[in-house]
Amino acid sequence: MKKFYLITNSSGCTYWSYKVTRDHAAFLSPTHAAAVMKHGDIYINQNNGWMPALCVVTIHKTVEQVNFPTKA
C-alpha cells in the first residue's frame, strides 16, 4: 500500500501524487533520488514527474491503495 495525495501545486494544477523523503532515496530511480537529495521531500505524479514539497499549495484528499487513484 502507498499513500496518495490529491494536491494542487503552485502553478494551479491538481493531480494525484505520492510523497517521498530522503529515507526512500535508495529505492528511487536515479533521477528521483537526486531530486530528493537536492530538494528534500518531493511529490511524484503518475507520469513520473516530480516537484519539491514546498510547491504543494493544497492537499485535498489522501488515500492508501496499491495503484494511483483514477478519480478525484
WOSUL-V712651 format. One record per pair of residues at least 12 apart in sequence whose ideal C-beta (glycine too) atoms are under 10 Angstrom apart, sorted by the first residue. I is the first residue (numbers start at 1). J is the second residue. If there is no record, write none. Layout:
i-><I,I>
j-><J,J>
//
This chain:
i-><1,1,1,1,2,2,2,2,2,2,2,2,3,3,3,3,3,3,4,4,4,4,4,4,4,4,4,4,4,4,4,4,4,4,5,5,5,5,5,5,5,5,5,5,5,5,6,6,6,6,6,6,6,6,6,7,7,7,7,7,7,7,7,7,7,7,7,7,8,8,8,8,8,8,9,9,9,9,9,9,9,9,10,10,10,10,10,10,11,11,11,12,13,13,13,14,14,14,14,15,15,15,15,15,15,15,15,16,16,16,16,16,16,16,16,16,16,16,17,17,17,17,17,17,17,17,17,17,17,17,18,18,18,18,18,18,19,19,19,19,19,19,19,19,20,20,20,20,20,20,20,20,20,20,21,21,21,21,21,22,22,22,22,22,23,23,24,24,24,25,25,28,28,28,29,29,29,31,31,32,32,32,35,35,35,36,36,36,38,39,39,39,39,39,40,40,40,41,41,41,42,42,42,43,43,43,45,46,46,46,46,47,60>
j-><63,64,65,66,18,19,63,64,65,66,67,68,18,19,62,63,64,65,16,17,18,19,43,45,46,61,62,63,64,65,66,67,68,69,17,18,19,43,56,58,59,60,61,62,63,69,58,59,60,61,62,63,69,71,72,19,43,45,51,53,55,56,57,58,59,60,61,62,55,56,57,58,59,60,43,45,51,52,55,56,57,58,51,52,54,55,56,57,51,55,57,57,45,51,57,57,58,60,72,43,45,46,47,49,68,69,72,43,45,46,60,61,63,68,69,70,71,72,42,43,44,45,46,47,49,50,51,56,59,68,42,43,44,45,46,68,41,42,43,44,53,56,59,62,32,33,35,36,41,42,43,44,50,53,36,40,41,42,53,36,37,40,41,42,36,41,36,41,42,37,42,42,44,50,44,48,50,48,50,44,48,50,50,51,52,50,52,53,52,51,52,53,54,55,52,53,54,53,54,56,54,55,56,55,56,59,68,67,68,69,70,68,72>
//
